[in-house]
Amino acid sequence: MELSVLLFLTSGLFLGWSLGANDAANVFGTAVGTRMVRFTTAAIVCSLFVILGAVISGSGAAHTLGQLGSVNAIAGSFMVALAAGISVYLMTKWGLPVSTSQAIVGAIIGWNLFSESVTDSDALVKIVATWIACPILAGFFAVILMPLVKAILRVAQLHLLRLDAYTRFALIFAGAFGSYSLGANNIANVMGVFVDVTPFTDFQFAGFFTLSSVEQLFLLGAIAIAVGVFTYSKRVMMTVGASLMPMSPVAAWVVVIAHSIVLFLFASEGLEHLLASGGLPTIPLVPVSSSQAVVGAVIGLGMMRGGKDIDWKLLGNIGIGWIATPVMSAFVCFVCLFFVQNVFDQRVYREVHYILSEPVLDKLGERGLVTEDLASLKDTEYRSSKEFLDAFKRNTFFSSQDEKHALRVAELRPMEISAENIDGLDQTWLTSEQFAAVKQLAGVRFDHAWQLQQALANYSQDWRFMQNTKVNKLQNKDLERKIEYLVRYFEIGK
Amino acid sequence: MYFQKVTSLFGRTRALENQIDEFLDKVSEAGLVFSRAVRVYLEEGACAEFDAFMTQESAIEAREDTLRRSIEVELYARTLIPDLRGDVLRLLEDIDSLVNGFEGHLFRISIQQPDIPKEFHKGFINLTETVVTCVDSVVLAARSFFRDIESVRDHASKTMFFESEADKISTKLQRGIFASDLPLERKIHLRYFVERIDDVANKAEDVADSLQIYTIKRKI
């Protein structure tokens, strides 16, 4: 294991620590704030379930992480994670609940600006929309749940002390559920940028189960989260649980459950598939901020009571934090990248080149796009997505969707399917047919990712995209991840 | 081990519930003993039977104190109902003071042995029973606070009704006493007892008032 890789991992661990100090604390904030659950108990349960969620369900997100932003150099990943970590740390120090997802998104935008990469506006809009939808949904669930819980309690007529005991357990279970979802969803924010450079090798534990290199990486990240929970989360727990609004323990439980449901809704691929199979509209799977969910649920309950108890000033501060986090994170990232590149002489991004070659133009033509106007750009190599898009826009009037498509098709990813490396592929993830198809391509070189996909699709049905419907979305997404994995694996000069 | 811890937690919670129930039972019992003792005193004076009731009342009060202390320690030592324990503590202490009131009055009667003319017996019995009913209502309100929050209001309003009844009886009784031919010192002595007994109902009303506030807090 290279020492530099370990050094670069530290920023991810720092971000994990920040996440533990902040976002993870929200799961138990109301319980600890109302003194129903002791901080130590909350910290132990939270850490345990964050680790379980990260190691068991976190690997699903492992291959997706490249999509967060194509941060393609280890020093860049280090800086993105560090900038996000610094932002979260500062916000935490000021006692404001912030979101690691927001900080990461801000840092990635900072990296995009620095590396002159185009920020995917659709993805950004989708993410910002969830920033708004998430607290509203949590508030909605809290408002629905509260009268329901009250009605049940009225019928059950539990003794105050019995209710107290049940509420404590309910709070712990709800917190465990929330922690698990948080671990599964947010570990990718912490460690995802390092998946491609993981210094670990698969490890078999007493012959019972194998811990993959990615799972070990996530375990490490989750431990960092746990350390954050133990060392720094108490302050935020008190802010969320006690300062925002006086709350009964039952209301605290409603807040935790509403928050956990929202986290689950935005994180569960299984649920998305279930909804799609039933012909129902699906929920976009976007990393969600647990802080926003908790605050939304608390406000929902406050609104139910007429809004008089809500500390609007504190709420305003939190709102400022929401805007300030990504902005600050982007700024910190940009400035730090500049220093790391120019002072420490580290490569913080790898240039991605674009070219409108003959096959690319043919491929665009397949989509029905008129490519005559692009003839003047033919075979010119562009050094960044921004440069490419600028030239592209000067010559055509394509829709933004078509522009995105052109960007994907024209991206140069030179790769060679080297025969000696094929056996190192993750064969548990690829089907045997898929693996056989890759073997058939030994020695072949490709310039673009889509060329590899087409070549593989010729050998195996398993490499063909299914019709673009909601039900098939999951399979297609999985296929996209696998192709990206292969491209990264066989890329020349990565 | 965790399972054991959980079951022991529920076991201890049940034990504490029983202690609170017993605490409230004892208040009702103290009321009944007080009422019987006053009747006996009016009929036979400070006889052996009256002394027996007085001893019984003292025992109830002592048990009541033990229970209250034990409940308070449990609530704080195990951080139970953290948001409401302050209220519960005040509630128990205020209810305990009602029992102290009953016990104190029996002692005062025993020590001062007021000479109550026959014509006022009915008034004293009426007053005592109304006060005891008033305390019973507040005990029901307190029970509801622990189990059936929606009924607290009903029982609290009954408490207020009985308190105002007790006031009426007390006023009527005092008017009767001061309109009689008794010497002034006896009139003042009798008035003292009327006021003291009526005072228990006033205290019960205060408890009911506080209970209504605690209930609002619990509903949030």
Interface residues (C-beta under 8 A of the other chain):
Chain A: T34 R35 M36 R38 R154 Q157 L158 H159 L160 L161 R162 D164 A165 F169 P246 M247 S248 P249 A251 R305
Chain B: V6 L9 F10 T13 R14 L16 E17 I20 T79 L80 I81 P82 D83 L84 V88 F145 F146 R147 D148 E150 R218 K219 I220
